[in-house]
Each structure stands twice: as C-alpha cells, then as structure tokens.
C-alpha cells in the first residue's frame, strides 16, 4: 500500500465506495463527493477523537497533542480564532523573503557536489527551519527537533500504533516546547510563540497546555507534509519527462498544485460518527470510525479526467488535499508558498536532474506519504 495505494483506491471507488474493515473496526470513504461532504459535515463526522486511528492517538484526549485538529465547535471555533490571531496571513506572507534565504542556504552547498539526497539536504531542512523560525526554535536545536519529529512519525511494517520510541520522542518534544514557552512568558520576542501568549479574543486567552499542543501540531503537520510535497514533486516530474520539462521551464505553481492532487502528503484522515448517518444505503452508527481517503478523492475519475495522469496543465481546483469546511488546513498558504519558493530556486540553478528510483526510500507513517531519502544528480546552469 505504501509503495502504490492508488490501484486499491480505484477498486474501492468502483466496488466499495463505503468499505468496511471488520478486523480493525473502521469504515472508509474513497469517492471525492463523499470525502468532501464528510469534511464539510462536522456535526456528523466529528474530529473530537483525533484524525488517526492508531490506538494511542485516537480518543477524547487527542487534542493534547493534535490541538484544534482534534476538536469540534465550539472548542474548535474558539481555538482556531485564537491561533489565527498569531498565525495571520500577514505573518505568513512576510516569511517569503526569509524562506528564500533559508532555501539558498541549504540548496547552494547541495548543488556544489552535483549529487545529493534531496530530502536530507534540502526538502527535510527548509520546512523545519521555516516552522522553527516562525515558532522561535533556535537554530542550534532544529536538527534535534526534526530528528524527534521523524522518530514520532515513523512506523515499521505491520505496526498498528505509535511505537515506544515514538512516544518517548513526543514526550521530549512536549517538554522542549514547555521550556521554550516558559522562556517566552518571561521575555517576549517577535515569534509566533510570543504572539500566541498574547493572542486574545473577547478577553479569552490560550492556556500553556493549549499553546504547547499547537506547537506540537505545527512541527508534525507543518513540517512533514511540506517535506513530502517537495520530494513527491521532484519524483513525479522526473518519471513524467514531458511534465518535468514544463516544471523546469518555470511552471512552478502548476507543478506544486498537480503534485498536491496527484500524490498528496496527507493520504487519509479519520473521523468519528457523532450521530447515525446513512451512506450508500448503509447506516453507520454513532461512534463508528471512518477514514476519509484524501489520496483517493484526488484521483476520482468523476471529478478529474484521466486522473492517473500527472498533468501540469489540468484544472486542480477541486482537489481536496487541504480538506474542506471548518477544518480547512490553516497552513495551506504557507505550504504552497514553500513549495513554490524551494522548487523555483532549484530550477533557476539547474537545467536538468536525474533520480534513481531504485535508490528512493519511502517513509512509512500512518497518514503521510512521501520519501525519507531521494538521491539525485543535477546539471547546473
């Protein structure tokens, strides 16, 4: 499934649009219309137990690490309003020059040798530096924070839960952010952590526990997914030379958008049925667990003609990679900006590149799809 889930998704859409897995006790929706409707219907499809079916991550206390991603209104509405006071469009837009600087800082040394691992040299470092700079994580600590995030996300084959080393990494991260928050409480700086301490809506402020949970969510959701986007973009452009030529020719925006549709980082998100609902003639009881297969929805032939073709000229307006409705991804604009900046800086410096697919190594995680290693060679301009 991790190597290529898309043939299975196609079968699900055709043969079992509402799929039942008795062994692991979940249902799955695979068609675009069904996934989109579930995203928009938060009253029926609740986020209150989190977005991952892993036993340790699923439950009424999921918000402790997943912040407002694991909340329903009115708690979600309150938290999102407070977070938005710090995570403003202006703050995100102001990051672009710095994202460009960070990209060049990692890209230039990598290109000098002509051969390098795209993930470890660039794609894994830029998003972590950007998120860390936004939150106020010192440069000296960023490599260790990324290592902990990688340990937290990794799953061995057959494992159905967060491993002990992942739990230990999550506790280390929470402890790190608690210490960082204490420092900001004593002395504010211009970062997002300081802004969250001062964020207020009608006299309401975030607690320390709520801020720590949001910072934890940012390092997982805001870092890993963008890293995987950058890797997937290079991989699929290389395997589709005609589209790769368009990308190298400057079609960076379409390159990002089609990659988000064709092979999105976040493949699936879980929901809990809050009130009985009928889907495809079957009644799902309250408490049922449902997986929304985002990766499948983006390949639905009912919405995207010839969906298994990687095509930078297609209309991607209906893609569902960032969700829909009240839980639409708060970091969507930042992820897109990082994608455009990093890939744009790369193509300005090269005339071509090659990837050895046999040397590409996938990361294995519950919800996220992409590469842990992607060795490449480049031809400089």
C-alpha positions in Angstrom: 0.0 0.0 0.0 2.8 2.4 0.8 4.6 1.8 -2.5 1.4 2.4 -4.5 -2.0 2.7 -2.9 -3.8 4.1 -6.0 -4.9 0.8 -7.6 -6.5 -0.2 -4.3 -8.2 3.2 -4.1 -9.5 2.8 -7.7 -11.1 -0.6 -6.7 -12.6 1.0 -3.6 -14.2 3.8 -5.5 -15.6 1.4 -8.0 -16.5 -1.7 -5.9 -16.8 -0.5 -2.3 -17.3 3.3 -2.0 -18.2 2.6 1.6 -15.7 0.0 2.6 -15.9 -1.9 5.9 -12.8 -3.4 7.7 -14.1 -5.7 10.5 -10.6 -6.6 11.8 -9.6 -3.0 12.6 -13.1 -1.7 13.1 -13.4 1.2 10.6 -15.2 2.3 7.5 -13.6 4.1 4.6 -14.9 6.7 2.1 -13.0 6.9 -1.2 -15.0 9.0 -3.6 -14.5 12.7 -4.0 -18.1 13.7 -3.3 -18.3 11.5 -0.2 -15.0 12.7 1.3 -15.8 16.3 0.5 -19.2 16.1 2.1 -17.8 14.4 5.2 -15.2 17.2 5.6 -18.0 19.8 5.4 -20.3 18.0 7.7 -18.5 18.4 11.1 -21.7 17.8 13.0 -21.9 14.2 11.8 -18.2 13.5 11.2 -16.5 14.6 14.4 -12.8 15.5 14.9 -13.2 15.0 18.6 -11.2 11.8 18.8 -8.4 13.0 16.5 -7.5 12.2 12.9 -5.5 8.9 13.2 -6.9 5.5 14.0 -3.8 4.4 15.9 -5.0 3.4 19.4 -2.6 5.7 21.2 -3.6 8.7 19.1 -7.4 8.0 19.0 -9.7 9.1 21.8 -11.3 12.1 23.6 -7.9 13.4 24.8 -6.3 13.5 21.3 -6.4 17.4 21.5 -3.5 17.2 23.9 -1.1 16.7 21.0 -3.3 17.5 18.0 -4.6 20.8 19.3 -7.7 22.1 17.5 -7.3 19.5 14.8 -8.9 17.1 17.4 -11.7 19.5 18.4 -15.3 20.2 17.3 -17.2 23.5 17.7 -17.4 25.4 19.9 -14.0 24.4 21.3 -12.6 24.3 17.7 -14.1 27.7 16.8 -12.5 29.3 19.9 -9.1 27.7 19.4 -8.9 28.5 15.7 -9.9 32.1 16.4 -7.1 32.4 19.0 -4.5 30.7 16.9 -5.4 32.8 13.9 -4.5 36.0 15.8 -0.9 34.8 15.9 -0.8 32.8 12.6 -2.0 35.7 10.4 -1.8 35.9 6.6 0.4 38.9 7.0 2.8 37.0 9.2 2.9 34.1 6.7 3.3 36.4 3.7 6.2 38.2 5.5 8.1 34.9 5.6 8.7 34.7 1.9 12.0 36.5 1.7 13.3 34.5 4.6 12.1 31.2 3.1 14.1 32.2 0.0 17.2 32.8 2.1 16.8 29.6 4.0 16.4 27.7 0.7 19.5 29.1 -0.8 21.4 28.4 2.5 20.7 24.7 2.1 20.5 24.4 -1.7 23.8 26.0 -2.8 26.0 23.6 -0.8 24.0 20.7 -2.0 24.3 21.7 -5.7 28.1 22.1 -5.5 28.8 18.4 -5.4 26.3 17.6 -8.2 24.9 14.6 -6.3 23.0 14.7 -3.1 19.9 13.4 -1.2 17.1 15.9 -1.9 15.3 15.0 1.4 18.2 15.2 3.9 20.0 18.1 2.2 17.1 20.4 1.2 13.5 19.2 1.4 13.7 18.0 5.0 15.6 21.0 6.2 13.8 24.0 4.7 10.3 23.4 6.1 11.8 22.6 9.6 13.8 25.8 9.5 10.8 27.8 8.4 8.4 26.4 11.0 11.2 26.7 13.7 11.8 30.3 12.8 8.1 31.1 12.9 7.8 29.5 16.3 11.1 30.7 17.7 13.1 27.5 17.9 16.8 28.4 18.0 18.9 27.3 15.1 21.1 25.1 17.3 18.1 23.0 18.3 16.4 22.5 15.0 18.3 19.3 13.9 17.3 17.5 17.1 13.7 18.7 16.8 13.5 17.4 13.3 15.0 14.0 14.4 12.4 13.7 17.2 9.6 14.6 14.7 10.9 11.8 12.3 11.0 9.3 15.1 7.5 10.2 16.1 6.2 9.7 12.6 8.0 6.5 11.6 6.1 3.2 11.6 7.6 -0.2 11.0 5.8 -2.6 8.7 2.8 -4.2 10.4 2.8 -1.9 13.4 -0.7 -0.5 14.1 0.2 2.0 16.8 2.8 4.6 17.9 5.9 2.7 18.9 7.6 3.2 22.3 10.4 5.3 20.7 7.7 7.5 19.1 6.0 8.0 22.5 9.4 8.9 24.0 10.0 11.4 21.2 6.6 13.0 21.7 7.3 13.5 25.4 10.7 15.1 24.6 9.1 17.5 22.1 6.3 18.4 24.6 9.0 19.1 27.3 11.0 21.1 24.9 8.1 23.4 23.9 7.1 23.7 27.6 10.6 25.1 28.4 10.5 27.4 25.3 7.1 28.7 26.3 8.4 29.5 29.9 11.2 31.5 28.4 8.8 33.5 26.2 6.5 34.1 29.1 9.4 35.7 30.9 10.5 37.7 27.8 8.6 38.1 24.6 10.3 38.0 21.2 8.8 38.6 17.8 7.9 34.9 17.1 4.6 33.0 16.9 5.0 31.5 20.4 5.1 35.0 21.8 2.1 36.1 19.7 0.1 33.1 21.0 0.8 34.1 24.6 -0.7 37.5 23.8 -3.5 36.3 21.5 -6.9 37.4 22.9 -10.5 37.2 21.7 -13.1 38.9 23.9 -10.8 38.6 26.9 -10.1 34.9 26.3 -6.5 33.6 26.0 -4.9 30.3 25.3 -3.6 28.2 28.3 0.0 27.0 28.3 -1.2 23.4 27.6 -3.1 24.7 24.5 -0.1 26.6 23.1 2.2 23.6 23.6 -0.3 21.3 21.8 -0.4 23.8 18.9 3.4 24.0 18.7 3.5 20.1 18.7 0.9 20.0 15.9 2.9 22.6 13.9 6.2 20.5 13.9 4.3 17.4 12.8 1.7 18.7 10.4 3.6 21.8 9.2 6.9 20.2 8.7 6.5 16.6 7.5 3.8 17.3 4.9 5.7 20.1 3.2 8.9 17.9 3.1 6.9 15.1 1.4 5.4 17.6 -1.1 8.9 18.7 -2.2 10.0 15.1 -2.6 6.9 14.0 -4.4 7.2 16.9 -6.8 10.7 16.0 -8.0 9.9 12.3 -8.1 6.9 12.6 -10.4 8.3 15.3 -12.6 11.3 13.1 -13.3 9.1 10.0 -14.0 7.0 12.1 -16.4 9.5 13.8 -18.7 7.1 15.9 -20.7 5.6 17.4 -17.4 9.1 17.7 -16.0 10.1 19.9 -18.9 7.2 22.2 -18.1 8.3 22.3 -14.5 11.9 23.1 -15.4 10.5 25.7 -17.9 9.1 27.7 -15.0 5.6 26.2 -14.4 6.2 26.1 -10.7 2.7 27.0 -9.4 1.1 24.2 -11.5 3.9 21.8 -10.5 3.0 22.3 -6.8 -0.7 22.1 -7.4 -0.7 19.0 -9.5 1.7 17.2 -7.1 -0.7 18.1 -4.3 -3.5 16.4 -6.3 -1.7 13.5 -7.8 0.2 12.3 -4.7 -0.8 14.3 -1.7 1.3 14.1 1.5 -1.7 13.6 3.8 -3.4 10.5 2.4 -6.2 9.9 4.9 -7.8 11.5 7.9 -10.1 9.8 10.5 -13.4 11.0 11.8 -15.8 9.7 14.4 -19.5 9.4 13.6 -21.3 11.7 16.1 -24.9 10.9 15.0 -26.2 8.0 13.0 -25.9 8.6 9.2 -26.8 6.6 6.1 -24.1 6.3 3.4 -24.6 4.3 0.2 -27.6 2.5 1.7 -25.8 1.5 4.9 -26.5 3.1 8.3 -23.3 4.0 10.2 -24.0 4.1 14.0 -22.9 6.8 16.3 -19.3 6.1 17.5 -18.3 4.4 14.2 -14.8 5.2 12.9 -14.5 6.5 9.4 -11.3 7.0 7.3 -11.6 9.8 4.7 -9.3 8.7 1.8 -8.0 12.1 0.6 -5.5 10.4 -1.8 -8.3 8.5 -3.4 -10.6 11.5 -3.7 -7.9 13.4 -5.6 -7.8 10.6 -8.2 -11.6 10.2 -8.6 -12.4 9.9 -12.3 -15.8 11.5 -11.7 -14.0 14.8 -11.0 -10.6 14.6 -12.7 -10.4 13.3 -16.3 -7.7 10.7 -16.7 -6.8 11.0 -13.0 -3.8 8.7 -13.0 -2.0 11.0 -15.5 0.4 13.5 -14.0 -0.6 16.7 -15.9 0.6 20.2 -15.0 -1.9 21.7 -17.4 -5.0 20.3 -15.7 -7.5 22.2 -13.6 -6.8 21.2 -9.9 -9.4 23.5 -8.4 -11.4 20.6 -7.0 -8.5 18.9 -5.2 -9.2 18.2 -1.6 -5.6 17.9 -0.2 -6.1 20.6 2.5 -9.6 19.5 3.5 -12.9 21.4 3.3 -15.1 23.3 5.7 -14.2 24.4 9.2 -11.1 22.3 9.4 -9.6 23.6 6.1 -5.8 23.5 6.7 -4.6 26.7 8.4 -1.1 26.2 6.9 -2.2 25.7 3.3 -0.9 29.1 2.1 2.4 28.6 3.8 2.9 25.1 2.4 2.1 26.3 -1.1 4.5 29.2 -0.7 7.3 27.0 0.5 6.7 24.6 -2.4 6.8 27.5 -5.0 9.9 29.1 -3.4 12.0 26.0 -3.0 11.2 24.5 -6.4 11.6 27.9 -8.0 15.0 28.4 -6.5 16.1 24.9 -7.7 15.0 25.3 -11.3 16.8 28.7 -11.5 20.0 26.9 -10.9 19.7 23.7 -12.9 18.9 22.7 -16.5 18.0 19.1 -15.5 18.2 16.4 -12.9 18.1 12.7 -12.5 16.7 10.4 -9.8 17.5 6.8 -9.3 14.0 5.3 -8.4 15.8 2.2 -7.0 17.6 4.4 -4.5 14.5 6.2 -3.4 13.4 5.2 0.1 9.9 5.8 1.3 9.0 7.0 4.8 6.4 4.7 6.4 3.8 6.5 8.5 0.1 6.1 9.4 -1.3 9.0 7.4 1.6 10.7 5.5 3.1 9.5 2.1 6.5 10.5 0.8 10.2 9.9 0.8 12.7 9.6 3.6 15.5 9.6 1.0 15.6 10.7 -2.6 19.1 10.6 -4.1 19.5 12.9 -7.2 22.1 14.3 -9.5 21.8 17.7 -11.2 23.1 19.6 -14.2 24.0 23.1 -13.2 23.2 26.1 -15.4 
